[in-house]
Amino acid sequence: MPTNARVSWPDERLIKAAQEGDIGSLATVVAASQPHVRKFARSLCATPQDAEDAAQEALIILYRKIGTLRASGALASWMFRIVRNECLRHVRFLLASKNDGASAAEREGPAEPSAEEAVLHRLEAERIAAAVSGLPRDQRQVLIMRDVQGLPGRAVADALGLSTAAMKSRLHRARSSLREALAAPLHDIGAGGVR
């Protein structure tokens, strides 16, 4: 197949057969969905490794749960949501890991947060993750590598093939966009990203 050939999603008959348990059709659906899923993951995740992990997890979910897909024509949007959720999960995991590394003095406070505080904390974490996910890919990569993973600026610049000045500029834009998104009312941040 030529490299510039457009790869299409599996057709509805094949998806329907996979939903009904035909193993050959299921394998074909997973294989045909793979390029699209990887493209989604590369556009949504911060790092190539996160994208690969998210794509693999999404394909596993497709394999295991294709029977739960309500409309065979909705495969692309279903897979996009799964990949997006996997990328957000990676961001949340990184944020939680970074917070777990805080010193005991930084963590002082009530030992058991109230149910209301726990819900508010979870909602705020989801809001931040959605805002980060809504950033353009180049800004999201720099922000996560620098601010979430804590990599040195030079390492981030080298990993992305940027000069230090270009990396700092991109990071500044990402932080500004994120601040603006988080200052916006809650309903302005959603599946469509930062508005």
C-alpha positions as a Markdown table, in Angstrom:
| # | Residue | x | y | z |
|---|---|---|---|---|
| 1 | Met | 0.0 | 0.0 | 0.0 |
| 2 | Pro | 1.4 | 3.4 | -0.9 |
| 3 | Thr | 2.4 | 5.5 | 2.1 |
| 4 | Asn | 0.0 | 8.3 | 1.1 |
| 5 | Ala | -3.0 | 6.0 | 0.8 |
| 6 | Arg | -5.9 | 7.0 | 3.0 |
| 7 | Val | -6.8 | 4.4 | 5.5 |
| 8 | Ser | -10.5 | 4.2 | 6.3 |
| 9 | Trp | -12.3 | 2.9 | 9.4 |
| 10 | Pro | -13.8 | -0.6 | 9.2 |
| 11 | Asp | -17.2 | -0.6 | 7.5 |
| 12 | Glu | -20.4 | -1.1 | 9.5 |
| 13 | Arg | -21.0 | -4.7 | 8.4 |
| 14 | Leu | -17.6 | -5.7 | 9.7 |
| 15 | Ile | -18.1 | -3.9 | 13.0 |
| 16 | Lys | -21.5 | -5.6 | 13.4 |
| 17 | Ala | -20.0 | -9.0 | 12.8 |
| 18 | Ala | -17.3 | -8.3 | 15.4 |
| 19 | Gln | -20.0 | -7.2 | 17.8 |
| 20 | Glu | -21.8 | -10.5 | 17.3 |
| 21 | Gly | -18.7 | -12.4 | 18.2 |
| 22 | Asp | -17.0 | -13.2 | 14.9 |
| 23 | Ile | -13.3 | -13.4 | 15.9 |
| 24 | Gly | -12.0 | -12.9 | 12.4 |
| 25 | Ser | -14.0 | -9.7 | 12.0 |
| 26 | Leu | -13.0 | -8.5 | 15.5 |
| 27 | Ala | -9.3 | -9.0 | 14.6 |
| 28 | Thr | -9.8 | -7.1 | 11.4 |
| 29 | Val | -11.7 | -4.2 | 13.1 |
| 30 | Val | -8.9 | -3.9 | 15.7 |
| 31 | Ala | -6.2 | -4.0 | 13.0 |
| 32 | Ala | -8.0 | -1.5 | 10.8 |
| 33 | Ser | -8.7 | 0.9 | 13.7 |
| 34 | Gln | -5.0 | 0.9 | 14.9 |
| 35 | Pro | -3.7 | 3.7 | 12.6 |
| 36 | His | -6.6 | 6.0 | 13.6 |
| 37 | Val | -6.2 | 5.2 | 17.3 |
| 38 | Arg | -2.5 | 5.9 | 17.2 |
| 39 | Lys | -3.1 | 9.2 | 15.4 |
| 40 | Phe | -5.6 | 10.2 | 18.0 |
| 41 | Ala | -3.2 | 9.3 | 20.8 |
| 42 | Arg | -0.3 | 11.2 | 19.2 |
| 43 | Ser | -2.5 | 14.3 | 18.9 |
| 44 | Leu | -3.8 | 14.1 | 22.5 |
| 45 | Cys | -1.0 | 12.8 | 24.7 |
| 46 | Ala | 2.0 | 14.7 | 25.9 |
| 47 | Thr | 4.7 | 12.2 | 25.0 |
| 48 | Pro | 5.2 | 9.5 | 22.5 |
| 49 | Gln | 5.3 | 6.9 | 25.3 |
| 50 | Asp | 2.0 | 8.1 | 26.7 |
| 51 | Ala | 0.5 | 8.0 | 23.2 |
| 52 | Glu | 1.7 | 4.5 | 22.7 |
| 53 | Asp | 0.4 | 3.4 | 26.1 |
| 54 | Ala | -3.0 | 5.1 | 25.5 |
| 55 | Ala | -3.3 | 3.6 | 22.0 |
| 56 | Gln | -2.5 | 0.1 | 23.3 |
| 57 | Glu | -5.1 | 0.5 | 26.1 |
| 58 | Ala | -7.7 | 1.8 | 23.7 |
| 59 | Leu | -7.2 | -1.1 | 21.4 |
| 60 | Ile | -7.5 | -3.6 | 24.3 |
| 61 | Ile | -10.8 | -1.9 | 25.3 |
| 62 | Leu | -12.0 | -2.1 | 21.7 |
| 63 | Tyr | -11.2 | -5.8 | 21.6 |
| 64 | Arg | -12.8 | -6.6 | 25.0 |
| 65 | Lys | -15.8 | -4.3 | 24.8 |
| 66 | Ile | -16.9 | -3.9 | 21.2 |
| 67 | Gly | -20.2 | -5.5 | 22.1 |
| 68 | Thr | -21.0 | -2.4 | 24.2 |
| 69 | Leu | -20.7 | -0.1 | 21.2 |
| 70 | Arg | -24.3 | 1.0 | 20.6 |
| 71 | Ala | -24.1 | 2.1 | 17.0 |
| 72 | Ser | -21.7 | 0.5 | 14.6 |
| 73 | Gly | -21.3 | 3.8 | 12.8 |
| 74 | Ala | -20.0 | 5.5 | 16.0 |
| 75 | Leu | -16.7 | 3.6 | 16.2 |
| 76 | Ala | -14.5 | 6.6 | 15.5 |
| 77 | Ser | -16.1 | 8.8 | 18.1 |
| 78 | Trp | -16.1 | 6.0 | 20.7 |
| 79 | Met | -12.4 | 5.3 | 20.1 |
| 80 | Phe | -11.6 | 9.1 | 20.2 |
| 81 | Arg | -13.3 | 9.3 | 23.7 |
| 82 | Ile | -11.4 | 6.2 | 24.9 |
| 83 | Val | -8.1 | 7.6 | 23.8 |
| 84 | Arg | -8.8 | 11.0 | 25.2 |
| 85 | Asn | -9.8 | 9.4 | 28.6 |
| 86 | Glu | -6.6 | 7.3 | 28.5 |
| 87 | Cys | -4.4 | 10.5 | 27.9 |
| 88 | Leu | -6.3 | 12.3 | 30.7 |
| 89 | Arg | -5.6 | 9.3 | 33.0 |
| 90 | His | -1.9 | 9.6 | 32.2 |
| 91 | Val | -2.0 | 13.3 | 33.1 |
| 92 | Arg | -3.9 | 12.7 | 36.3 |
| 93 | Phe | -1.5 | 9.9 | 37.2 |
| 94 | Leu | 1.5 | 12.2 | 36.7 |
| 95 | Leu | -0.2 | 14.9 | 38.8 |
| 96 | Ala | -1.0 | 12.5 | 41.6 |
| 97 | Ser | 2.6 | 11.1 | 41.5 |
| 98 | Lys | 4.0 | 14.5 | 41.7 |
| 99 | Asn | 1.7 | 15.4 | 44.7 |
| 100 | Asp | 2.6 | 12.1 | 46.4 |
| 101 | Gly | 6.2 | 13.3 | 46.4 |
| 102 | Ala | 5.4 | 16.3 | 48.5 |
| 103 | Ser | 7.0 | 16.5 | 51.9 |
| 104 | Ala | 5.1 | 15.6 | 55.0 |
| 105 | Ala | 5.1 | 19.3 | 56.0 |
| 106 | Glu | 3.5 | 20.2 | 52.7 |
| 107 | Arg | 0.8 | 17.6 | 53.3 |
| 108 | Glu | -0.2 | 18.7 | 56.8 |
| 109 | Gly | -3.8 | 19.3 | 57.2 |
| 110 | Pro | -6.9 | 17.3 | 57.9 |
| 111 | Ala | -6.1 | 13.6 | 57.8 |
| 112 | Glu | -9.4 | 12.7 | 56.2 |
| 113 | Pro | -10.9 | 15.2 | 53.8 |
| 114 | Ser | -14.7 | 15.6 | 53.9 |
| 115 | Ala | -16.7 | 14.0 | 51.2 |
| 116 | Glu | -17.4 | 17.5 | 49.8 |
| 117 | Glu | -13.7 | 18.4 | 49.8 |
| 118 | Ala | -12.9 | 15.1 | 48.0 |
| 119 | Val | -15.5 | 15.7 | 45.3 |
| 120 | Leu | -14.3 | 19.3 | 44.8 |
| 121 | His | -10.7 | 18.1 | 44.6 |
| 122 | Arg | -11.6 | 15.5 | 42.0 |
| 123 | Leu | -13.6 | 18.0 | 40.0 |
| 124 | Glu | -10.7 | 20.5 | 40.0 |
| 125 | Ala | -8.2 | 17.8 | 39.0 |
| 126 | Glu | -10.5 | 16.8 | 36.1 |
| 127 | Arg | -10.9 | 20.5 | 35.1 |
| 128 | Ile | -7.1 | 20.9 | 35.1 |
| 129 | Ala | -6.6 | 17.7 | 33.1 |
| 130 | Ala | -9.3 | 18.8 | 30.6 |
| 131 | Ala | -7.6 | 22.2 | 30.2 |
| 132 | Val | -4.2 | 20.6 | 29.7 |
| 133 | Ser | -5.7 | 18.2 | 27.2 |
| 134 | Gly | -7.3 | 21.2 | 25.3 |
| 135 | Leu | -3.9 | 22.8 | 24.7 |
| 136 | Pro | -2.3 | 22.5 | 21.3 |
| 137 | Arg | -0.1 | 19.4 | 21.1 |
| 138 | Asp | 3.2 | 21.3 | 21.0 |
| 139 | Gln | 2.3 | 23.4 | 24.1 |
| 140 | Arg | 0.9 | 20.4 | 25.9 |
| 141 | Gln | 4.1 | 18.4 | 25.4 |
| 142 | Val | 6.3 | 21.1 | 26.8 |
| 143 | Leu | 4.0 | 21.8 | 29.8 |
| 144 | Ile | 3.7 | 18.2 | 30.9 |
| 145 | Met | 7.4 | 17.5 | 30.4 |
| 146 | Arg | 8.5 | 20.6 | 32.2 |
| 147 | Asp | 5.8 | 21.2 | 34.9 |
| 148 | Val | 4.3 | 17.8 | 35.5 |
| 149 | Gln | 7.3 | 15.5 | 34.9 |
| 150 | Gly | 9.7 | 18.1 | 36.3 |
| 151 | Leu | 12.3 | 17.6 | 33.5 |
| 152 | Pro | 15.0 | 20.2 | 33.2 |
| 153 | Gly | 14.5 | 22.8 | 30.5 |
| 154 | Arg | 17.5 | 21.7 | 28.5 |
| 155 | Ala | 16.3 | 18.1 | 28.6 |
| 156 | Val | 12.8 | 19.1 | 27.4 |
| 157 | Ala | 14.3 | 21.2 | 24.6 |
| 158 | Asp | 16.6 | 18.4 | 23.5 |
| 159 | Ala | 13.8 | 15.8 | 23.6 |
| 160 | Leu | 11.6 | 18.0 | 21.4 |
| 161 | Gly | 14.4 | 19.2 | 19.1 |
| 162 | Leu | 14.0 | 22.8 | 20.1 |
| 163 | Ser | 16.4 | 25.5 | 21.2 |
| 164 | Thr | 16.1 | 26.5 | 24.9 |
| 165 | Ala | 14.6 | 29.8 | 23.8 |
| 166 | Ala | 11.9 | 28.1 | 21.7 |
| 167 | Met | 11.1 | 25.7 | 24.5 |
| 168 | Lys | 10.8 | 28.6 | 27.0 |
| 169 | Ser | 8.5 | 30.5 | 24.6 |
| 170 | Arg | 6.3 | 27.5 | 24.0 |
| 171 | Leu | 6.2 | 26.8 | 27.8 |
| 172 | His | 5.2 | 30.5 | 28.4 |
| 173 | Arg | 2.4 | 30.2 | 25.9 |
| 174 | Ala | 1.2 | 26.9 | 27.4 |
| 175 | Arg | 1.2 | 28.3 | 30.9 |
| 176 | Ser | -0.7 | 31.5 | 29.8 |
| 177 | Ser | -3.3 | 29.4 | 27.9 |
| 178 | Leu | -3.7 | 27.2 | 30.9 |
| 179 | Arg | -4.1 | 30.1 | 33.3 |
| 180 | Glu | -6.7 | 31.7 | 30.9 |
| 181 | Ala | -8.6 | 28.4 | 30.6 |
| 182 | Leu | -8.7 | 27.9 | 34.4 |
| 183 | Ala | -9.8 | 31.4 | 34.9 |
| 184 | Ala | -12.8 | 30.8 | 32.6 |
| 185 | Pro | -16.1 | 29.7 | 33.9 |
| 186 | Leu | -16.3 | 25.9 | 34.3 |
| 187 | His | -18.7 | 25.3 | 31.4 |
| 188 | Asp | -16.1 | 26.8 | 28.9 |
| 189 | Ile | -13.8 | 23.9 | 29.3 |
| 190 | Gly | -15.0 | 20.6 | 27.9 |
| 191 | Ala | -14.6 | 17.9 | 25.2 |
| 192 | Gly | -13.9 | 20.7 | 22.7 |
| 193 | Gly | -10.9 | 21.9 | 24.7 |
| 194 | Val | -10.0 | 25.4 | 25.8 |
| 195 | Arg | -12.2 | 28.1 | 24.3 |
